[in-house]
Amino acid sequence: MALVNKTINNPMYILRDDTERFEGSRALRYNILACQILSSIVRTTLGPKGMDKMLVDKMGDVVVTNDGATILQEMDITHPAAKMLVEIARKQEHIVGDGTTTAVILAGELLKKAQELYEDGTPIPTVLLGYRLAVDKALETLFETSIDADDEETLLGIARTAMTGKGSDYAKDELAELLVKAVQKVEDNGEVDKKLIKIHRINGGAIEDSELVDGIFVDQPRAREDMPAEIHDAKIALMKYPLELKDVNNAKVDLTNPLELQAFLDNEEEMLKDIANQIIDSGANVLFCQKGIDDYVQHYLSRAGVMAFKRVKNTDIKRIMMATGAELITNIEDLSPESLGTADYVHQEKVFDQFITFIEGCKDPKASSILIRGSTRHISSEIERAMDDALGVVAATVEEGKIVIGGGAIEIEIARKLRAFANTIGGREQLAIIKFAEAIEIVPKTLAENAGLDTIDLLVELRAAHEDNVNMGINVFEGKVVDMKEAGVVEPQRVKKQAIQSAHEACEMILRIDDLVAAAGALNTPDPDENLDDPTYASNMTGGMPGMGGMGGMGGMPPMM
């Protein structure tokens, strides 16, 4: 690529001839189109009537889900602008645990409306200014419309809403009750540490077989089968470091005769016996160790009737500490009766095809466990994802105590206030605010579309209903506008707040890009003027899924019979 110096009238080469470059409006349209394609992929999953996606990796493993965060995580996104939307989805998932699909489709729609303004002659800086004004007004409306509520019935409604349409509909009442009880157990002065709640799935059985364990559990068997399978009046020791001799395998020992070898082995065994005796003498009859336990130590502990577990995960150790009051010991010399935790009953059971160790009867446990059941791996995995989302929103509600009405009600109210606000703003910023209002209506519009309802009539009816009642939303099961507060469809304020902010931040970042430069082929770039509906084009823009040769090629899928 050459730039001409007008002074000397000679070309100056700064980029290779095979370099791809998009400038100005082409760069803008190219980035927006990639984000719209990504948004359209997850859009059909939104709401109780949303559809699922089947994701196939290069090994042929299949994931069936309608969870936006999982879909974006599993897809192999290569386009740089589309990756920005993936990042806002990850941010949404990390902060509040739900609302990832909403954030992505809102960002895609904001970009689409911005392009419409730009092509009608509105400069991008003006669009950005109008969007900033609109975001401030949208958040103001969100805060004014939110309701103070963190009672149990509200939390149940929050959990049910989060799980609706995610493979657990017919059992969502029971699952919501389990989740709310688990959160209430670990709640501490308005704060919820989600790591203290273990959600574990086991394939086999029905969803109704899921249960909240009276205590906690560890998903692994005891170290040896000849150890006790159950312990009453448990005294629990927690060890951080391995119960074995360090550097024995790497030690260099000079031996001159067999007697010296036997003496060395006897000495090693004696040292390991001392380690076991220190545990036994402390009064512990249950041991959880984060690292390995030597076979000799296991042998002596088994003979003394101690149930031991090795290589226990750090998260499980933390939960055991909170539930039983045990101290995590870093030096075995510090192990004493005072450092032990207590529980009424520790026992191991085989649930379907997995060994589970239950720790029950803990005094005021600040940890909780939920055992998820499902007939197949795909079903139990989707239920686990639904429970994770519900955990995030219930925890957010407990911590913030603010909710908004779901079913598209809050989005329609924000759009209504934005249109009124736009009339008070002069200049072309008014146009951007109106477009923001149109963009945020993508949520109720998508809910209606995914349910196969008449979108235009429902939106008109919904806007009219909000003149009298801000709680009116779309009941996709009945196909009409109803009071969603009475229907119990509520969401945490934090989810909507984060979705609006994240979508706007990503939108602004992408709109400010006016030049896109890369080496030949690095962008995988077809002409942005091509047909958006062409599936091969959509694959090229997003990169497809790993192992599938793009969504058009299906190159990595196993052969079909």
Salt bridges, closest charged atoms under 4 A:
ASP18 OD1 - ARG16 NE 2.92
GLU23 OE1 - ARG21 NH2 3.51
GLU87 OE2 - ARG90 NH1 2.90
ASP98 OD1 - LYS166 NZ 3.55
GLU116 OE1 - LYS435 NZ 2.85
GLU119 OE2 - ARG29 NE 3.62
GLU140 OE2 - LYS137 NZ 3.32
ASP148 OD1 - LYS402 NZ 2.55
GLU153 OE2 - ARG160 NH2 3.43
ASP173 OD1 - ARG160 NE 3.76
GLU177 OE2 - LYS181 NZ 3.34
ASP193 OD2 - LYS318 NZ 3.18
ASP219 OD1 - LYS198 NZ 3.12
ASP219 OD2 - HIS200 ND1 3.65
ASP219 OD2 - LYS313 NZ 3.60
ASP226 OD2 - ARG224 NH2 2.94
ASP233 OD1 - LYS235 NZ 3.79
ASP316 OD1 - LYS198 NZ 3.28
ASP316 OD1 - ARG319 NH1 3.12
GLU349 OE2 - HIS347 ND1 3.16
GLU360 OE2 - HIS347 NE2 3.37
GLU382 OE1 - ARG385 NE 3.01
GLU384 OE1 - ARG201 NE 2.84
ASP389 OD2 - LYS166 NZ 2.58
GLU399 OE1 - ARG494 NH1 3.28
GLU400 OE2 - ARG494 NE 3.82
GLU411 OE2 - LYS496 NZ 2.61
GLU413 OE2 - ARG416 NH2 2.86
GLU413 OE2 - LYS417 NZ 3.63
GLU413 OE1 - HIS466 ND1 2.90
GLU438 OE1 - LYS113 NZ 3.39
GLU438 OE1 - LYS435 NZ 3.64
GLU441 OE2 - ARG419 NH1 3.06
GLU441 OE1 - ARG463 NH2 2.53
GLU449 OE1 - ARG43 NH2 2.78
GLU467 OE1 - ARG416 NH1 3.68
GLU478 OE1 - LYS480 NZ 3.69
GLU491 OE2 - LYS496 NZ 3.56
GLU505 OE1 - LYS91 NZ 3.20
GLU508 OE2 - ARG132 NH2 2.87
GLU508 OE1 - HIS504 NE2 3.36
ASP515 OD2 - ARG21 NH2 2.57
ASP529 OD1 - ARG29 NH1 2.81
